[in-house]
Amino acid sequence: MHTDTIFYQIFLTFHTLLFELLGEPIEKAEGYQFTSVEVKEKAFRFDGLFMPNSEDKPIYFVEVQFQNKPEFYWEFITEINIYLNQYKPKQDWQAIAIFPQRSFDVSELTNYQQELVNSGRIKRIYLAHIPHPKLSQIKKATEVVHNN
């Protein structure tokens, strides 16, 4: 787009402009370098998607993680955002991350990830901590999968 080129040149030339537009002191621009970056999309697939039959119910994005994976939340959030961009659903959504036990969860979240967890947008379930008798079969299955 022609506008993109114009603004690229403006920000390249006046590197403090963004901070001025944000109402921030121009000193905050120190330590930043303006650039343009192409983002390539890799293929993602949800472990599960609970799609409601009406717009008043949320969509549930489900990921089951039985390995230690430091990038887990980055990838899960990316999958969700790609889905929302492509399908533009009217429903609200919630993400469910299921782990066999707390030790498989990412130990340190970024502020952004923690905010999504704190807001309830991402809910974490640790199967080992579920006391409900109806889930005993799930617990046994997770132990089998985890031990193999």
Backbone as JSON, one array per atom type, in Angstrom:
{
  "sequence": "MHTDTIFYQIFLTFHTLLFELLGEPIEKAEGYQFTSVEVKEKAFRFDGLFMPNSEDKPIYFVEVQFQNKPEFYWEFITEINIYLNQYKPKQDWQAIAIFPQRSFDVSELTNYQQELVNSGRIKRIYLAHIPHPKLSQIKKATEVVHNN",
  "N": [[0.82, -1.19, 0.0], [0.36, 2.26, -0.65], [0.17, 4.1, 1.46], [1.42, 2.7, 3.54], [4.1, 2.77, 2.75], [4.62, 5.5, 2.87], [4.26, 6.04, 5.64], [6.2, 4.34, 6.62], [8.53, 5.63, 5.76], [8.21, 8.06, 7.13], [8.31, 7.25, 9.88], [10.83, 6.13, 9.85], [12.42, 8.34, 9.36], [11.67, 10.17, 11.38], [12.19, 9.09, 14.2], [11.26, 9.44, 16.79], [8.61, 10.0, 16.64], [6.46, 8.13, 17.05], [6.43, 7.86, 19.85], [5.84, 10.44, 20.57], [3.25, 10.62, 19.52], [2.03, 8.82, 21.21], [2.0, 10.29, 23.46], [4.15, 10.18, 25.11], [7.34, 10.89, 26.66], [9.94, 11.97, 24.46], [12.39, 10.93, 24.98], [12.02, 8.28, 25.55], [12.24, 7.02, 23.16], [14.83, 6.41, 22.79], [17.13, 3.8, 22.32], [15.59, 2.31, 20.67], [15.12, 0.95, 17.43], [13.73, 1.57, 14.35], [12.1, -0.58, 12.11], [10.96, -2.68, 9.41], [9.23, -5.7, 9.38], [8.77, -8.89, 8.01], [6.34, -11.3, 8.63], [6.1, -14.69, 8.73], [3.8, -17.32, 8.36], [3.33, -20.34, 10.03], [1.97, -23.64, 9.83], [-0.67, -24.47, 12.01], [-2.45, -26.54, 14.31], [-5.23, -27.13, 16.27], [-5.57, -29.09, 19.24], [-8.1, -29.56, 20.0], [-11.34, -28.19, 19.37], [-14.1, -26.67, 20.6], [-16.91, -25.87, 19.23], [-19.6, -23.75, 19.52], [-23.2, -24.02, 19.09], [-24.57, -21.72, 18.99], [-24.44, -18.11, 19.11], [-24.27, -17.07, 21.65], [-22.78, -18.63, 23.29], [-19.46, -19.45, 24.34], [-16.54, -20.13, 22.29], [-14.4, -22.87, 22.72], [-11.02, -23.32, 22.84], [-8.79, -25.94, 22.82], [-5.88, -27.32, 24.15], [-3.7, -29.97, 24.74], [-1.01, -30.78, 26.7], [1.69, -32.76, 27.12], [4.37, -32.64, 27.45], [7.34, -30.92, 28.43], [7.44, -27.74, 27.27], [8.73, -24.86, 26.43], [7.81, -22.89, 24.63], [5.1, -23.15, 24.58], [2.8, -21.45, 25.3], [3.18, -19.25, 23.62], [2.81, -20.41, 21.09], [0.19, -21.45, 21.34], [-1.37, -19.15, 21.8], [-0.83, -17.85, 19.41], [-2.02, -19.64, 17.55], [-4.71, -19.31, 18.27], [-5.11, -16.58, 17.7], [-4.67, -16.56, 14.93], [-6.79, -18.17, 14.1], [-8.99, -16.57, 14.96], [-8.6, -14.35, 13.35], [-8.9, -15.45, 10.76], [-11.49, -16.65, 10.75], [-13.2, -14.93, 12.08], [-15.14, -15.06, 14.3], [-18.29, -14.45, 15.96], [-18.74, -15.2, 18.52], [-17.66, -15.22, 21.93], [-14.54, -16.34, 23.41], [-12.62, -18.95, 24.98], [-9.58, -20.27, 26.17], [-8.27, -23.46, 26.82], [-5.85, -25.09, 28.57], [-4.48, -28.16, 29.01], [-2.71, -30.1, 31.24], [-0.76, -32.93, 32.34], [0.29, -32.7, 34.87], [1.28, -30.05, 37.1], [4.04, -29.57, 36.75], [4.55, -29.79, 34.04], [3.7, -27.5, 32.91], [4.51, -24.23, 31.68], [7.02, -22.61, 33.42], [7.67, -19.9, 33.84], [5.85, -17.18, 32.89], [5.38, -14.68, 30.37], [4.57, -11.19, 30.81], [2.38, -10.62, 29.16], [1.31, -13.2, 28.61], [0.72, -13.99, 31.24], [-1.23, -12.13, 31.86], [-3.35, -12.97, 30.21], [-3.9, -15.42, 31.42], [-4.54, -14.57, 34.04], [-6.84, -13.08, 33.52], [-8.65, -15.01, 32.97], [-9.03, -15.8, 30.43], [-7.31, -17.71, 29.43], [-7.44, -20.86, 30.69], [-6.0, -23.12, 32.94], [-5.61, -26.58, 33.38], [-4.74, -29.13, 35.54], [-4.39, -32.4, 35.43], [-3.55, -34.24, 37.37], [-4.29, -33.06, 39.71], [-6.98, -33.22, 39.99], [-9.61, -34.2, 41.92], [-11.99, -35.49, 41.52], [-13.99, -38.4, 41.35], [-15.07, -39.35, 38.91], [-13.22, -38.75, 37.04], [-11.21, -40.55, 37.21], [-10.54, -42.47, 35.28], [-9.5, -40.89, 33.24], [-7.25, -39.9, 34.53], [-5.82, -42.31, 34.89], [-5.36, -42.96, 32.21], [-3.74, -40.82, 31.45], [-1.5, -41.32, 32.98], [-0.59, -43.68, 31.8], [0.02, -42.75, 29.2], [1.95, -40.84, 29.84], [3.96, -42.4, 30.98], [4.91, -43.87, 28.85]],
  "CA": [[0.0, 0.0, 0.0], [1.09, 3.53, -0.73], [0.2, 4.68, 2.8], [2.44, 1.99, 4.32], [5.41, 3.29, 2.34], [4.75, 6.86, 3.41], [4.48, 5.98, 7.08], [7.51, 3.72, 6.85], [9.53, 6.7, 5.6], [8.04, 9.03, 8.22], [8.84, 6.69, 11.12], [12.27, 5.94, 9.67], [13.04, 9.66, 9.45], [11.35, 10.78, 12.68], [12.07, 7.91, 15.05], [10.6, 9.76, 18.05], [7.22, 10.34, 16.36], [5.52, 7.21, 17.69], [6.36, 8.17, 21.27], [5.12, 11.71, 20.65], [1.83, 10.3, 19.29], [1.55, 8.14, 22.41], [2.04, 11.23, 24.59], [5.29, 9.8, 25.95], [8.54, 11.71, 26.43], [10.71, 11.48, 23.31], [13.55, 10.19, 25.49], [11.69, 6.86, 25.53], [12.6, 6.49, 21.85], [16.22, 5.97, 22.84], [17.26, 2.36, 22.44], [14.73, 1.66, 19.68], [15.44, 1.11, 16.02], [12.54, 1.29, 13.56], [12.32, -1.46, 10.97], [9.77, -3.39, 8.93], [9.51, -7.13, 9.48], [7.78, -9.79, 7.41], [6.03, -12.42, 9.51], [5.62, -15.86, 7.98], [2.87, -18.13, 9.14], [3.48, -21.77, 9.89], [0.7, -24.32, 10.03], [-1.02, -24.82, 13.37], [-3.67, -27.33, 14.43], [-5.66, -27.28, 17.66], [-5.88, -30.44, 19.7], [-9.55, -29.62, 20.02], [-12.1, -26.95, 19.26], [-15.5, -26.86, 20.92], [-17.62, -24.81, 18.53], [-20.98, -23.74, 19.98], [-24.23, -23.94, 18.06], [-25.2, -20.4, 19.04], [-23.47, -17.04, 19.33], [-24.22, -16.67, 23.04], [-21.89, -19.54, 23.99], [-18.08, -19.23, 23.89], [-15.74, -21.15, 21.63], [-13.33, -23.36, 23.58], [-9.82, -23.82, 22.18], [-8.2, -26.88, 23.77], [-4.56, -27.89, 23.88], [-3.23, -30.92, 25.74], [0.45, -30.73, 26.63], [2.3, -33.78, 27.98], [5.82, -32.47, 27.4], [7.8, -29.57, 28.76], [7.59, -26.99, 26.02], [8.8, -23.44, 26.8], [7.08, -22.04, 23.68], [3.71, -23.6, 24.53], [1.8, -20.37, 25.28], [3.37, -18.45, 22.41], [2.18, -21.12, 19.98], [-1.25, -21.56, 21.59], [-1.93, -17.81, 21.57], [-0.73, -17.6, 17.96], [-3.08, -20.43, 16.91], [-6.0, -18.67, 18.54], [-5.19, -15.32, 16.95], [-4.82, -16.88, 13.5], [-8.18, -18.63, 13.93], [-9.88, -15.41, 15.09], [-8.42, -13.51, 12.16], [-9.42, -16.11, 9.57], [-12.91, -16.99, 10.82], [-13.9, -13.77, 12.64], [-16.37, -15.52, 14.96], [-19.0, -13.49, 16.79], [-18.73, -15.72, 19.88], [-16.51, -15.03, 22.81], [-13.72, -17.55, 23.42], [-11.77, -19.27, 26.12], [-8.55, -21.26, 25.86], [-8.08, -24.43, 27.89], [-4.57, -25.8, 28.48], [-4.55, -29.32, 29.89], [-1.41, -30.7, 31.51], [-0.9, -34.06, 33.25], [0.59, -32.16, 36.2], [1.78, -28.67, 37.06], [5.44, -29.5, 36.32], [4.62, -29.72, 32.58], [3.33, -26.15, 32.5], [5.62, -23.29, 31.56], [7.25, -22.1, 34.77], [7.66, -18.44, 33.87], [5.08, -16.6, 31.8], [5.61, -13.27, 30.1], [3.47, -10.36, 31.31], [1.26, -10.81, 28.23], [0.74, -14.52, 28.86], [0.16, -13.98, 32.59], [-2.46, -11.33, 31.79], [-4.4, -13.83, 29.65], [-4.23, -16.4, 32.45], [-5.21, -13.86, 35.15], [-8.17, -12.63, 33.08], [-9.52, -16.17, 32.77], [-9.08, -16.09, 28.99], [-6.66, -19.02, 29.35], [-7.61, -21.64, 31.92], [-5.08, -24.26, 33.0], [-6.1, -27.73, 34.12], [-3.72, -30.12, 35.86], [-5.15, -33.63, 35.66], [-3.11, -34.89, 38.61], [-4.88, -32.36, 40.85], [-8.43, -33.33, 39.96], [-9.99, -35.26, 42.85], [-13.31, -36.04, 41.2], [-13.92, -39.83, 41.01], [-15.43, -39.61, 37.51], [-12.05, -38.51, 36.2], [-10.16, -41.53, 37.5], [-10.12, -43.09, 34.02], [-8.63, -39.92, 32.55], [-5.98, -39.91, 35.26], [-5.11, -43.56, 34.54], [-4.92, -42.85, 30.81], [-2.6, -39.89, 31.39], [-0.33, -42.0, 33.55], [-0.11, -44.61, 30.77], [0.64, -41.96, 28.14], [3.13, -40.2, 30.4], [5.0, -43.39, 31.25], [5.39, -44.47, 27.59]],
  "C": [[0.87, 1.25, 0.0], [1.22, 4.17, 0.64], [1.28, 4.02, 3.66], [3.83, 2.54, 4.02], [5.64, 4.68, 2.91], [5.05, 6.82, 4.9], [5.78, 5.29, 7.44], [8.59, 4.81, 6.78], [9.44, 7.73, 6.72], [8.65, 8.5, 9.52], [10.35, 6.46, 11.04], [13.0, 7.27, 9.87], [12.87, 10.29, 10.84], [11.1, 9.67, 13.7], [11.42, 8.19, 16.4], [9.09, 9.97, 17.88], [6.22, 9.42, 17.06], [5.34, 7.57, 19.17], [5.66, 9.51, 21.5], [3.62, 11.47, 20.46], [1.21, 9.61, 20.5], [1.5, 9.05, 23.63], [3.15, 10.91, 25.57], [6.45, 10.75, 25.69], [9.38, 11.12, 25.29], [11.96, 10.74, 23.74], [13.29, 8.69, 25.48], [12.06, 6.22, 24.2], [14.05, 6.0, 21.81], [16.26, 4.46, 23.04], [16.35, 1.6, 21.49], [15.24, 1.93, 18.28], [14.19, 0.72, 15.24], [12.9, 0.44, 12.35], [10.98, -2.04, 10.54], [10.13, -4.87, 8.88], [8.39, -7.92, 8.82], [7.6, -10.97, 8.36], [5.47, -13.55, 8.66], [4.81, -16.73, 8.9], [3.16, -19.6, 8.92], [2.12, -22.41, 10.18], [0.53, -24.69, 11.5], [-2.29, -25.66, 13.33], [-3.98, -27.46, 15.91], [-5.84, -28.75, 17.99], [-7.39, -30.62, 19.73], [-10.16, -28.25, 19.95], [-13.55, -27.28, 19.56], [-16.25, -25.66, 20.36], [-19.08, -24.83, 18.95], [-21.96, -23.63, 18.81], [-24.99, -22.62, 18.11], [-24.14, -19.37, 19.41], [-23.35, -16.62, 20.79], [-23.34, -17.59, 23.9], [-20.47, -19.33, 23.47], [-17.52, -20.42, 23.11], [-14.66, -21.57, 22.64], [-12.21, -23.92, 22.72], [-9.1, -24.7, 23.2], [-6.85, -27.37, 23.27], [-4.17, -28.77, 25.05], [-1.72, -31.01, 25.59], [1.07, -31.7, 27.63], [3.82, -33.75, 27.9], [6.14, -31.09, 27.93], [8.09, -28.84, 27.47], [7.57, -25.5, 26.34], [7.98, -22.51, 25.89], [5.58, -22.32, 23.66], [2.73, -22.44, 24.41], [1.95, -19.47, 24.06], [2.64, -19.11, 21.24], [0.67, -21.2, 20.13], [-1.94, -20.22, 21.3], [-1.91, -17.47, 20.08], [-1.82, -18.36, 17.21], [-4.43, -19.75, 17.06], [-6.15, -17.4, 17.72], [-5.33, -15.55, 15.45], [-6.25, -17.32, 13.23], [-9.14, -17.43, 13.96], [-9.79, -14.51, 13.87], [-9.06, -14.14, 10.93], [-10.93, -16.29, 9.6], [-13.79, -15.87, 11.37], [-15.22, -14.16, 13.32], [-17.0, -14.4, 15.8], [-18.97, -13.91, 18.27], [-17.49, -15.26, 20.64], [-15.69, -16.32, 22.79], [-13.0, -17.71, 24.74], [-10.81, -20.36, 25.68], [-8.35, -22.15, 27.08], [-6.77, -25.17, 27.62], [-4.61, -26.93, 29.5], [-3.17, -29.96, 30.0], [-1.62, -31.91, 32.43], [-0.66, -33.63, 34.71], [1.25, -30.8, 36.03], [3.21, -28.56, 36.52], [5.59, -29.44, 34.79], [4.23, -28.35, 32.05], [4.59, -25.3, 32.41], [5.81, -22.61, 32.91], [7.2, -20.58, 34.86], [6.94, -17.91, 32.64], [5.51, -15.15, 31.59], [4.44, -12.49, 30.69], [2.21, -10.56, 30.47], [0.56, -12.14, 28.48], [0.06, -14.56, 30.22], [-1.15, -13.2, 32.62], [-3.62, -12.15, 31.23], [-4.82, -14.9, 30.64], [-5.03, -15.72, 33.57], [-6.62, -13.43, 34.78], [-9.15, -13.79, 32.94], [-9.66, -16.55, 31.31], [-8.42, -17.44, 28.72], [-6.83, -19.69, 30.71], [-6.7, -22.85, 31.84], [-5.69, -25.35, 33.87], [-4.95, -28.71, 34.3], [-4.45, -31.39, 36.27], [-4.79, -34.31, 36.97], [-3.77, -34.26, 39.84], [-6.39, -32.47, 40.9], [-8.86, -34.5, 40.86], [-11.26, -36.01, 42.47], [-13.22, -37.5, 40.74], [-14.22, -40.15, 39.55], [-14.22, -39.45, 36.59], [-10.94, -39.52, 36.45], [-9.67, -42.22, 36.23], [-9.2, -42.17, 33.23], [-7.27, -39.9, 33.23], [-5.16, -41.15, 34.92], [-4.57, -43.49, 33.12], [-3.71, -41.91, 30.71], [-1.34, -40.52, 31.96], [0.27, -42.97, 32.54], [0.63, -43.87, 29.69], [1.96, -41.35, 28.64], [4.27, -41.19, 30.6], [5.55, -44.04, 29.98], [6.27, -43.54, 26.8]]
}
